Amino acid sequence: MLLRARVGLVLTLAVLTASVGPRAAAAPAKGTEILWDTFGIPHIFAPDHPSLFHAYGYGQMEGHAELLVRLYAQARGRAAEFYGDSYLTSDRWVRTTGIPEKARQWAAQQTPEFGALIRAFADGLNAWAEKNKTLLSPAARGVLPLTPEDVYAHGLRIIHYDWLTSEQTVYRKARQQPIETHGSNGWAIGPSKSASGNAMLMSNSHLPWSDMDTYFEVQLTAPGVTSYGAVWVGFPVLRQCFTEFVAWTQTTNGPTGADVYRLTLQGDGYVLDGKVRPFDVEQQVIKVRQADGTLREVAHTIRRTVHGPVFSDRRGVAVALRVPAADRPRMFEQFWRMGLAKTFDQWRAAMRMQQLPIFNTMYADRDGRIMYVYNAAPPLRERGDYAFWNGVVPGDQTALIAGDKIVPFDELPQAIDPPSGWVQNSNDSPWTSTYPVLIDPARYRPYIAPLPSHTQRSQRGIRLLSESGKISLDDLKAMKLSTRSEIADHFVDDLVAAARQHGSPRAKEAAEILVRWDRQGETTSDGAFLFLRFVQGAGNNFQNIGGYGVPADVRQPLTTPRGFADPKRAAELLDRQARALEDEYDTMHVIWGDVIRLRRGALDLPGNGLPGALGAIRTISTGPFVNGKTEIQGGDTFYAVIEFSKTGPPRGEALLGYGNWSRPGSKHVDDQLPLASQKKMRPMLRTRQAIEQQLESRKIF
């Protein structure tokens, strides 16, 4: 197996080197073109890899120029200089973590071949900006030109200093507050479970619908490249990727790769191994643009320990942050090599680079192989479990400061071609990504991952996958779009029984609404909003109202937890929430799509899907209620279902819920929203013939 992996890596290197010389051209080769389809998705065809990257940068700017330029300014730690006071906090975080300097190091540490591709991407960004300056705001024009260092800095800011850790996470850990996490769903289905005998993949990112989390969908075609997928605006490579040969998707996993150390302060320094050490202090100046165009200078002091940069607040919190994965500079190249892979062994060879420090990853390929891996790059540690390293670590012992060596890829939790014929993850622990057999935690280091646990969405996914027969692509699409609540299936019957036995007349009336409810979050559902308010009234945890009748058992995700240890308290809570609905809406019959809205651009449409706490695969997150209504602000973002073919490209459907552009005035800001409201997807256009039939415009270089 090791020999095959090495051969795969050599083959991948050969493909890369054959198409890319050390001196990449500054402009794309003749014949490079972008075909924009009627949903504003670019299909890029190029005769070589540098031209592909150039056109990809150009295409991103066409749809997202203003957003992309601002995000790069933030990654420089200079956004306040161009955009004003509201970006001062962001600049402080970026500068304190050292992202700009680290980006310069990354740029210098690339191979000549891959570094040339990132330069070509930056050239494409600037080529669009030079041609279309009048479409950019004065602030954005001030940021130009964009550089390869900006590209690396943006990647560091997104992956290492937002997803792996963030300023909010650092302070929440230090204050022992709950950590907010991102969510997604991903499934890979093998031939034994597939109706066609071909492997399939379901990809489903859950992200906020704005700012740095905005996604961009694209097709990339060049020698050795047949990629289709999506990634954050500003990235030069794909994160969710489907080629003719391999496909993968990812969900957040929260590995222990960013350590927060509690400092013991003494005098003007900190205590380490019984001695007081001085801080390494650096003084910087942040320029802040004022309303009249002048620049105000703000002094910024950065303190560092041997662990890393120091963060402190008025509450007396003083911690240092260490992110050793930020010293692994080839993250973009790893993504690129994953997309060049033609076989399972080649793909795993790319994964063994371990330049990407986070994300559960689900994989499928044309040969019928499927895989789950708890992807991470945690340092080798001599002691401590996950809870210890995921909390606040004592900062007064050198022995607790991680070194440069990491846990090897083959020692990370993973499942390859399991007997079930499928793998899944919905931000649950790695041990529960197969069923009924769990991955055995005893085989792995104790600090790798948290104890076995399910999310409500993973329970729903396991039910859909395990209780179905052979799955067709249409079945997979219906499962992805399912708005049925797993939590309702666990608790509504018992809640109705509790209300009928112990409840007030109002609670009994509410119970009858729940009896008739379809247990879904459809636009027409009556009862979904009532049940959501009941769950929220319990603080999303029924332990708060007396506990469960049957507690959770990680080996029984389809039947536990269930019921209420104190049915009377459950009935009383239902009464209170029903009364609140009557006070707010004059009725308990609140229709889901009337109050849950899809709004973007000029559109205001009824929404569907459920918050993650209710356990639906079609997941939404909403903002505050105004005049009795709220709008979907996140959740299902880019989602796709694909099925491999042994004779051509995969077939499948996708949707980017809000639209593929953010440029004001473009119809592509919101043109996919009606499909989201109708629970529809659109075919992924993979062939030139299909693209030409739905062609909106063409750019020829």
C-alpha angles and dihedrals in degrees: 000000000000091000091052090049091053091048089051091052091050091050091050091049089051092054091048095047094044092059100036127054124194090255106060117194117252092224130042121264121257111276096039110133144169118216110198113203126209092272093054095255113146119225106196123200119185136167093224141016101257089053090049092054092046092052091044090056090046091050094050090054091050090061104028111017099136093045095044095050092049092049090052090050088053091049088055090054088239104099093114088057090063105022106031143237098333089072098051093096091051091050092051092053093047094048095043092052090048096234097152094052092044089051091055089052091049091052091054093046099057122107113256090246098053096035087060090058093054090048088053090051091052089047089056092051091051094043090059092045092051091051096043106034092136089064091060126081118246088252092055092047088055091059093057139142102053118212139203087251088061089055093053093043091053090051091050092048093050101041108026102028103034110025101028090037137338139191090261091050092050093053094041091054091047091051093042092241126147115278118233113225136196120241140214142151128231133174134179119194124197130213094265090063098036122095091217096042090242124116118254137196134203115202120190123167120191111204139145110272096237151049120005093359094060112127131218124204120210146155118225121196127176137122105317092001125104100153130156125173147084143275142166116298109266097032117121094208137045125262099187103041137175121184132169088267112029139018135187141176133190143214130190116270108173102223123188097260101117113060124201114203124198109224126219104218122208125171108319094335146045133259120251123170091346095307131100112243124194120239119248100239127198126182118211134172122225115202115217122196115228129211091261092053097255122127123240117203118224120192114231121193118199119196121193135187129192085273097055141267119352125235122192137165141190091273091069095257112151118175138153125220126218120188106175092175088070086074091065101087104182100077095122091047091053091054089048093051091048088058093048092055118114098183141035092255093050091050092050090048088059091047090052088067085078093199090135108074101196149033138079104251127207117195137189133170145191091260091061098254119142130186144176122202132178091225114206144128103221117170118251106261132193096212147000134071131246094275091053096051094038090056130055111304122211106261099200098081125076089202089069095056108101121235129221099270117097136199107273118250094245090058093059119100110270144152124210122195095336121200091252090067092231145063127203141181131184098171091292121134117286092247092069098050091101129047145241088000113056126213104256112245090198089073092063139061112278095238096053099091143347124276117283112290141148133224116218088249093053090052089053092048092050090051094050094046099041099041095048125086121221108342124225125197089256089052090051091051092050091049091051092051094045113129095186114133116234090195091055090054089053099046117015096083091052092044091053090049091049092051093047091051103035107012136107120247088265092052090049090052090049090050090057089055088054091049090058095040114111089222090239136111097233122150088254099042116132110198101030092095092046092051092046090054089049091052092045090048087060091051090252087290123089090203083082091066098045104296136264128317088221114022124225118279114189090212092054104051094152097055106028142110098028140163133352130290088208108036092177092061090048090053091048091052091050089053092052094048092046090052090050090054091051090050093049102035104016088239143056089222097089110164112223099226092047092065103024105069137187106217128173132135107341095335128105110176137163112269133221136193130067137256113266092252089069093055105237122149089221095069131189137177122202141202130232121310116253119184090349096307137093134191130229108252101172147347118095103042116153112004132169143170120206138179123200124233126204091216106043147349120328117267122223151122133252144176135199096204100219103028139275099264135060097187107125113251096021117129087220091071090081109002094113094050095087089056090051090051090051093045092241132138131200129233117264105240107222107157126068090234092056091045093049089054090058098033119149101173142343132220116198118188 
